[in-house]
Amino acid sequence: MALRIITADERQAEERGVKAAILGKPGMGKTWLLNTTCAVTTLFMDLEAGDLAVQGWRGASIRPRTWEECRDLALFLAGPNPALRDDQPYSAAQHARVVREYGDPARMDHYVTLFIDSITVAGRLCFQWCRGQPEAFAERTGKPDVRGAYGLHGREMIAWLTHLQHARGRNVIFVGILDEKLDDFNRRVFSLQIEGSKTSLELPGIVDEVLTLAEIKDQGGQPFRALVCHTLNPWGYPAKDRSGRLDLLEPPDLGRIFAKIRRTEAPIAAAPALTAPLITAATDTPTT
C-alpha cells in the first residue's frame, strides 16, 4: 500500500471540529451554553437529566443511562478505530454490532456538535460499571479491589474521551463541574470533579480547548460571566487554547467561539460586551 501524504492544502481544507471541555462551578450556567449553539445541528447528550435550564432549546437530545450506552454512542458517532482488535470496545467489529442495533450512521451526519452534559456524570456511570468487572476483584480472595476498579476506570474514560476526540468533523463539548479547594499552603486550586485522578489530569492533553466559565469582576467591581481561555490567567482557573485565536476572556457564546477558532467570526464590535453584568442564578441559568 502506497504511503498516503496529506498536503498542506488538503489539510487546511479539511473539516475539523472543536473539542472543548467547559468547566465551571455549579450554578454558573454551563448547561445554559447549549442555548448558544445551533439547535438544528447540535445533539444534546443529557446524562444529568438536568435540562430545566434549556427547556426552551429546540434541539434533539439523547439520554444514555449506562456506561455501555455511552461507549456505543461514541462508537456510533465517531466511527471505528481500525487499529483495535475485534474484542475491543471501539473496533470495527463492535462498530458493525452498533450499526445493526442503531441503524445507518449517516442519519447522524447533520449533527455537527455533540454537547455532553456532563463528563462528571459519565465518570460516575463508568466507575459503577468498572466495579462489576473482573479487574475490580482480587484474584486470590475474590474480594473487591478498589485500586483495580480505579485503574480500569481511568483506562475506560481516557479511551472514551480519545475516541470522541477523533470525531474529526464534529465539535464535541464536554461539560464538567469545577472543584475549588485549598492546598497545604492555603492557595486556591481547581480541578475537574470526577471519580479518580487520571481523567482529570489527562483531559487537558486530549481536548483542544479547556475553558472555565467563571464570574469575573470588571474595574468597577461589577460581576459578569465570561469564558477564561488562556492557561496564564490571574485567577488560576484551568484553561487552554490550542488554536491561539481566543482572547483571555470570551463572551459565554459557543457559536462565537466556534466561529472565532475557524476565523469566520463577525467583527469584534458586534460581539457582546464583556463588561455587561451577567449575574448567575442558582438554577444554572444566567440572568441579565
Secondary structure, 3 states (H helix, E strand, C coil): CCCCCCCHHHHHHCCCCCEEEEEECCCCCCHHHHHHCCCCCEEEEECCCCHHHHCCCCCEEECCCCHHHHHHHHHHHHCCCCCCCCCCCCCHHHHHHHHHHHCCHHHHCCCCEEEEECHHHHHHHHHHHHCCCHHHECCCCCCECHHHHHHHHHHHHHHHHHHHHCCCCCEEEEEEEEEEEECCCCCEEEEECCCCCHHHHHHHHHCCEEEEEEEEECCCCCEEEEEECCCCCCCCCCCEECCCCCCCEECCCHHHHHHHHCCCCCCHHHCCCCCCCCEECCCCCEEC
